[in-house]
Amino acid sequence: MQNYPIGTPGEPWGEEEKAQWKAQQTVKRSYQEEVLNKLFNIIPEGFELKQYGALPYDTARYPLYVVFPRVLTLKSRLHSLQAVFTATKPVVCKERFNLLKQSWLSTQSK
């Protein structure tokens, strides 16, 4: 059995051995090229991409995304519209919002 150049055989690695191993590593593949660029180019019509987090190893380099249908975000957009409408012209705008809301709700029940 060949000994690994880091640590003592049979002993778990401590922080020093982990840091030594990490320092010896090199980038072998690009997350940007192999994952993100492809992901950005395959989002189907009617879907959106939204970052929901990142790998703690390197948050700037490894963002995590979710792809979801736009229809799911419509409800939150309607709530935003309601806030704008009621802040500007309460009577007219609220009626328009209610029409939009009813229209959206009718599509959800089908």
Protein Blocks (a to p, Z undefined) as FASTA:
>chain_A
ZZdfehjehiacdfklmmmmmmmpccfbdfklmmmmmmmmmccghiacddfbdcfklmml
mccdddddfklmmmmmmmmmmmmmmmmmmmlmmmmmmmmmmmmmmmmmZZ
